[in-house]
Amino acid sequence: MGIRHLGVLEGAQLPGRRRVLAGNPPRRYAASRFLYLCGLVLLGSYYVKAGRYPAYDWLFFAAVLGAWGNALTRHVLPRMNPALALAGVLIVVSGVATVPQDVHGIPHSTYSLVLYLYLIGLWIPVASIVLQRWSHIESAFVALVLGMTITSLYAIGQKSLGWPILGARTEFWGRVTGLTRHPNELGTLCAMIVPYALGLLMNARGLWPRLWWVLALLIGVVALMLSGSMTGLLSGVTGVATFFWLYRSRITVKKTAPMVVGVALMVMGGLWLGTGGSQSALQRVEDFLHSSSGRVTLYQRIEGDQYAWERIVREPIRGRGYHAKAANVDTEIHNGLLRAWYDGGFFALLAVIVLLVGAAASLRNARRLVRRQPVIGSHALVSASGAAFASFLVMMMASPTLYQRSSWFAVAIVFAVAAVARREVGHWPGAHGRPAGRV
């Protein structure tokens, strides 16, 4: 789709080993990349399982083993973003300083800590290893949008055809879940992936490809509305607004006309599907404005966050154990930063902040590079990754993202985009000089 291939793979010599030159062919990680992309497709399909865990967890684990094993057996140490390395060290420190409330919670807390280390030390960095070119980044976007379309179509089928709510243990008041575990998970997933569809739409050439991405947007946003997720709605609005703000210099009527038609159809379709007992996002807004409704969890979430803050003030350094339960509270702690501080202590909070600041700095650097030496199509991909990251930040303020591994893909994509920009643009002569003009 117009992405120019100019990339080289960076490598570093391992101590005591022979020197390995840069320029390794991207096909070296082709198998791991294929597994990673398959995992992205199934990211919204939690109930597609292999044993106890969802299929996407196994695919990602296989991609991690393949990519890191390939790199280390060939004596090449992939460059790791310093923010990820520092965050991993801080998580280890937090694990040492954490004291679980209950001795019976030690195994579960340790297991959660190991998963968190896997997320930061292996799962997020593997995206930068297997996605080495702009065309690979674009393929990841396609995989994510395809996965969103699959779970969104099932969500629409749940409303219009009465398909079952898989694994439901509670009443969702007519809201749909798709192939995810909860309506809020469906809503936030669609909200974070919609910017990727916008980026693909802007890079599309020809009427039919543009109409295809408009259709994907239509399906995803209708599912978001049917999920009734207020967090998803706010995240989606933030992501779309951020995308157009980052991409504002490239917007044309020819590119946006199909999307305007799609938005009109989306509103009509969402309003039509939202009738007949299903609580849509618009109805959830109405319930939010009338706080007496028992369907709004805002005040329960505030209660959980207040409980966490009171305990944090008493003991700010030490955590209470990963996946610790907040006693005497009807809902778990939803704010991602408070949850990290409550469970893992100050060092866990610092790890999350370092990770987010590092991602934001990497995104800023990538945007600066592509503006100075643009590769065809790269501006839309960087803008879309930034918009999805903004959606993730909004979601993090109202969701327990610390343990939702599937939601961290937006952060992984940001680091991958920054790595590609450094490989394919940063080595150009004059890439760090003054720009000749706005691009």
C-alpha positions in Angstrom: 0.0 0.0 0.0 2.7 2.4 -1.0 5.2 1.6 1.8 8.8 2.0 0.6 11.3 -0.7 1.8 14.5 0.9 2.9 15.1 -0.8 6.3 18.1 -2.4 8.0 18.1 -4.4 11.2 20.3 -3.1 14.0 22.4 -5.6 15.9 24.9 -5.5 18.8 27.8 -7.9 19.4 27.3 -10.2 22.4 30.3 -10.3 24.8 32.8 -13.0 23.8 31.2 -13.7 20.4 32.1 -12.9 16.9 30.9 -9.6 15.5 27.7 -9.6 13.5 27.1 -6.8 11.0 23.9 -4.8 10.7 21.8 -5.4 7.7 20.3 -8.8 8.6 17.4 -9.6 6.3 13.9 -9.2 7.8 12.9 -12.6 6.6 15.1 -14.0 9.4 12.1 -13.3 11.8 9.5 -14.2 9.2 8.1 -17.2 11.2 7.9 -15.2 14.5 6.4 -12.3 12.7 3.7 -14.5 11.2 2.9 -15.9 14.7 2.8 -12.4 16.1 0.4 -11.1 13.4 -1.9 -14.2 14.0 -1.9 -13.2 17.6 -3.0 -9.7 16.8 -5.8 -11.0 14.6 -7.1 -13.1 17.6 -6.5 -10.3 20.2 -10.3 -9.6 20.4 -11.2 -13.3 20.5 -10.7 -14.3 24.1 -12.9 -17.4 23.8 -10.8 -18.9 21.0 -8.8 -20.9 23.5 -6.1 -23.6 23.6 -6.4 -25.1 27.0 -6.6 -22.6 29.9 -5.3 -19.6 28.0 -6.6 -17.8 24.9 -5.0 -18.7 21.6 -3.4 -15.3 21.2 -1.4 -15.8 24.4 0.1 -19.0 23.0 0.8 -17.4 19.6 2.5 -14.4 21.2 4.5 -16.7 23.5 5.7 -18.7 20.5 6.6 -15.5 18.7 8.6 -14.3 21.7 10.5 -17.6 22.0 11.1 -17.7 18.3 12.3 -14.1 18.0 14.5 -14.0 21.0 15.8 -17.5 20.4 16.7 -16.6 16.8 18.5 -13.4 17.9 20.5 -15.0 20.7 21.5 -18.2 18.7 22.8 -15.9 16.0 24.8 -13.9 18.5 22.8 -10.7 17.9 21.4 -8.7 20.8 18.4 -6.6 19.6 18.4 -3.1 20.8 16.0 -2.6 23.7 14.5 0.8 24.5 16.0 2.1 27.8 12.6 2.8 29.2 11.7 -0.9 29.0 14.9 -2.0 30.6 14.5 0.5 33.5 10.8 -0.4 33.9 11.7 -4.0 34.2 14.3 -3.3 36.9 11.8 -1.2 38.8 9.3 -4.1 38.7 11.8 -6.5 40.1 12.5 -4.0 43.0 8.7 -3.6 43.6 8.4 -7.4 43.8 11.1 -7.4 46.5 9.3 -4.6 48.4 5.8 -6.0 48.1 4.2 -7.7 51.1 1.0 -9.6 50.2 -1.8 -9.1 52.7 -2.4 -12.8 53.0 0.2 -15.5 53.1 -2.1 -17.6 50.8 -1.8 -14.8 48.2 1.9 -15.1 47.8 1.9 -17.7 45.0 -0.8 -15.7 43.1 1.1 -12.5 43.6 4.4 -14.0 42.4 2.6 -15.5 39.4 1.2 -12.0 38.5 4.6 -10.4 39.0 6.2 -12.9 36.6 3.5 -12.2 34.0 4.1 -8.5 34.4 7.9 -9.0 33.9 7.1 -11.1 30.8 4.9 -8.2 29.5 7.6 -5.5 29.9 10.7 -7.5 29.3 9.7 -9.8 26.4 6.2 -9.2 25.0 6.4 -5.5 24.4 10.0 -5.6 23.0 9.2 -8.4 20.6 7.1 -6.1 18.4 10.2 -4.0 17.7 12.1 -7.2 16.7 9.6 -8.8 14.3 8.2 -5.5 12.9 11.3 -4.2 11.1 9.9 -2.2 8.2 7.0 0.2 7.5 5.3 -2.6 5.6 5.5 -4.8 8.7 3.9 -2.0 10.8 1.1 -1.7 8.2 0.6 -5.5 8.3 0.2 -5.3 12.1 -2.5 -2.6 11.6 -4.3 -4.8 9.1 -4.2 -7.7 11.5 -5.6 -5.6 14.4 -8.4 -4.2 12.2 -9.2 -7.6 11.0 -9.4 -8.9 14.5 -11.6 -6.0 15.5 -13.9 -6.7 12.6 -14.3 -10.4 13.6 -15.3 -9.7 17.2 -17.4 -6.7 16.2 -19.4 -8.8 13.7 -20.1 -11.3 16.5 -21.2 -8.5 18.7 -23.6 -7.3 16.1 -24.8 -10.8 15.7 -25.4 -11.0 19.5 -27.8 -8.0 19.2 -29.5 -8.7 15.9 -29.5 -12.5 15.7 -29.4 -13.4 19.4 -26.1 -15.1 19.4 -25.0 -16.1 22.9 -22.9 -14.0 25.3 -19.9 -16.3 25.8 -18.9 -17.0 29.4 -21.3 -14.5 30.9 -21.5 -14.7 34.7 -23.4 -11.5 35.3 -26.1 -9.4 33.7 -25.0 -6.8 31.2 -28.4 -5.1 30.7 -28.5 -6.0 27.0 -25.0 -4.8 26.3 -22.9 -7.0 24.0 -19.4 -8.5 24.4 -18.4 -9.9 21.0 -15.7 -12.5 21.6 -14.3 -10.7 24.6 -15.1 -11.3 28.3 -16.9 -8.0 29.0 -18.7 -5.2 27.2 -16.1 -2.7 28.4 -13.3 -4.9 27.0 -15.0 -4.9 23.6 -15.5 -1.1 23.7 -12.0 -0.2 24.7 -10.5 -2.7 22.2 -12.5 -1.1 19.3 -11.6 2.4 20.6 -7.9 1.7 20.4 -8.0 -0.1 17.0 -10.2 2.5 15.2 -7.2 4.9 14.8 -5.3 2.1 13.0 -8.2 1.7 10.6 -8.0 5.5 10.0 -4.3 5.2 9.2 -4.9 2.4 6.7 -7.7 4.5 5.2 -5.4 7.4 4.6 -2.8 5.2 3.0 -5.3 3.4 0.8 -5.0 3.9 -3.0 -8.2 3.6 -5.0 -11.9 3.7 -4.2 -12.5 0.0 -3.2 -9.6 -0.2 -0.7 -10.9 3.0 0.9 -14.5 1.7 1.0 -13.2 -1.5 2.7 -11.5 0.4 5.5 -14.6 2.6 5.9 -16.6 -0.6 6.2 -14.2 -1.8 8.9 -14.6 1.5 10.7 -18.3 1.3 10.5 -18.4 -2.2 12.0 -16.0 -1.4 14.7 -17.7 1.8 15.9 -21.1 0.2 15.8 -19.8 -2.5 18.1 -18.3 0.2 20.3 -21.7 1.8 20.6 -23.5 -1.5 21.3 -21.0 -2.3 24.0 -22.3 0.6 26.0 -18.8 1.3 27.4 -18.4 4.8 28.6 -14.6 4.3 28.9 -14.6 3.0 25.3 -16.6 5.9 24.0 -14.2 8.5 25.7 -11.2 6.5 24.5 -12.6 6.4 20.9 -13.3 10.1 20.8 -9.8 10.8 22.1 -8.2 8.5 19.6 -10.0 9.9 16.6 -9.4 13.5 17.6 -5.7 12.8 18.3 -5.3 11.1 14.9 -6.7 14.1 13.0 -4.6 16.5 15.1 -1.4 14.5 14.3 -2.4 14.0 10.6 -3.9 17.4 10.0 -1.3 18.4 7.3 -2.3 15.5 5.0 -6.1 15.6 5.2 -7.9 16.0 1.8 -11.5 15.9 0.7 -10.8 12.9 -1.5 -9.5 10.9 1.4 -12.1 11.8 3.9 -15.3 11.8 1.8 -15.8 8.0 2.1 -15.2 8.3 5.9 -17.9 11.0 6.2 -20.4 8.7 4.5 -19.3 5.9 6.7 -19.8 7.9 9.9 -23.3 8.8 8.8 -24.1 5.2 8.1 -22.5 4.3 11.5 -24.7 6.6 13.4 -27.8 5.4 11.6 -26.8 1.7 12.1 -25.9 2.2 15.8 -29.2 3.9 16.5 -31.1 1.2 14.7 -29.3 -1.6 16.5 -29.5 0.2 19.8 -33.2 -0.2 19.9 -35.1 -3.1 21.4 -33.6 -3.5 24.8 -29.9 -3.2 24.1 -28.2 -0.5 26.2 -26.0 1.5 23.8 -23.3 3.9 24.6 -25.7 6.8 24.0 -28.1 5.4 26.5 -25.2 4.9 28.9 -24.4 8.6 28.6 -28.0 9.3 29.6 -27.7 7.0 32.6 -24.5 8.7 33.5 -26.2 12.1 33.5 -29.0 10.6 35.8 -26.8 9.1 38.4 -29.7 7.4 40.2 -29.5 4.6 37.6 -28.1 1.4 39.1 -26.4 0.5 35.8 -23.7 3.1 36.1 -20.5 1.9 37.8 -18.8 5.3 38.0 -19.5 5.8 41.7 -18.4 2.2 42.5 -15.2 2.8 40.7 -14.6 6.1 42.6 -15.2 4.2 45.8 -12.6 1.6 44.9 -10.1 4.3 43.9 -10.7 6.2 47.2 -10.1 3.0 49.1 -6.8 2.4 47.3 -5.7 6.0 47.9 -6.4 5.8 51.6 -4.2 2.7 51.9 -1.5 4.2 49.7 -1.2 7.3 51.9 -0.7 5.1 55.0 2.1 3.0 53.3 3.2 4.6 50.0 6.4 2.5 49.4 5.4 -1.1 49.9 2.7 -2.8 47.8 0.1 -5.2 49.0 0.7 -7.9 46.5 -0.1 -8.1 42.8 -3.7 -8.9 42.1 -4.6 -7.9 45.7 -8.3 -7.5 46.4 -9.7 -4.3 47.9 -11.7 -5.4 50.9 -15.1 -4.0 51.6 -15.4 -2.5 48.1 -17.9 -3.6 45.5 -15.6 -3.2 42.6 -11.9 -3.6 42.0 -9.5 -0.6 41.6 -9.9 0.6 38.1 -7.4 3.4 37.7 -4.3 1.9 36.2 -1.8 4.1 38.0 -3.5 3.7 41.4 -3.7 0.0 40.9 0.0 -0.3 40.2 0.8 1.8 43.3 -1.7 -0.2 45.5 -0.5 -3.6 44.4 3.2 -3.1 43.7 4.1 0.0 45.8 5.8 3.1 44.7 8.4 1.3 42.5 5.6 -0.3 40.4 4.0 3.1 39.9 7.3 4.5 38.9 7.8 1.6 36.4 4.5 2.3 34.7 5.3 6.0 34.5 8.7 5.3 33.1 7.1 3.0 30.5 4.5 5.5 29.4 6.9 8.5 29.3 9.4 6.3 27.3 6.6 5.4 24.8 5.6 9.1 24.5 9.2 10.2 23.9 9.7 7.5 21.3 6.6 8.5 19.5 7.7 12.2 19.5 11.1 11.2 18.1 9.5 9.0 15.4 7.1 11.8 14.4 10.1 14.2 14.1 12.0 11.8 11.9 9.2 11.1 9.5 8.5 14.8 9.2 12.1 15.6 8.2 12.6 12.6 5.9 9.2 11.2 5.0 8.8 7.7 3.6 5.6 7.2 1.6 2.8 6.3 4.0 4.8 6.6 7.2 3.1 9.8 8.4 -0.3 8.1 8.6 1.2 5.1 10.5 2.9 7.2 13.1 -0.2 9.3 13.5 -2.4 6.2 14.0 0.0 4.7 16.5 0.0 8.0 18.5 -3.8 8.1 18.4 -4.1 4.6 19.7 -1.6 5.3 22.4 -3.7 8.4 23.5 -6.8 6.1 23.6 -4.8 3.7 25.8 -4.0 6.5 28.2 -7.6 7.4 28.6 -8.6 3.8 29.0 -5.9 3.4 31.7 -7.4 6.1 33.9 -10.7 4.1 34.2 -9.6 0.4 33.7 -7.4 -2.1 35.6 -5.0 -2.2 32.6 -2.2 -3.6 34.8 -3.5 -7.1 34.3 -5.1 -6.8 30.9 -2.1 -7.9 28.8 -4.1 -7.7 25.6 -4.6 -3.9 26.0 -0.8 -3.1 26.0 -0.5 -3.7 22.2 -0.9 0.1 21.7 2.3 0.6 23.7 4.2 -2.2 21.9 3.2 -0.7 18.5 4.5 2.7 19.6 8.0 1.3 20.4 8.0 -0.7 17.2 7.1 2.4 15.1 9.9 4.4 16.8 12.4 1.6 16.1 11.4 1.4 12.4 11.6 5.2 12.1 15.1 5.1 13.6 16.2 2.3 11.2 14.7 3.5 8.0 14.8 7.3 8.4 17.3 8.0 11.2 20.3 6.8 9.1 19.6 9.1 6.2 22.0 12.1 5.7 20.4 15.2 7.2 17.7 13.3 9.0 18.5 15.2 12.2 18.9 18.6 10.6 16.4 21.3 10.1 13.3 20.4 8.0 13.1 21.8 4.5 9.4 22.4 5.0 6.2 21.0 6.4 5.4 17.4 5.2 
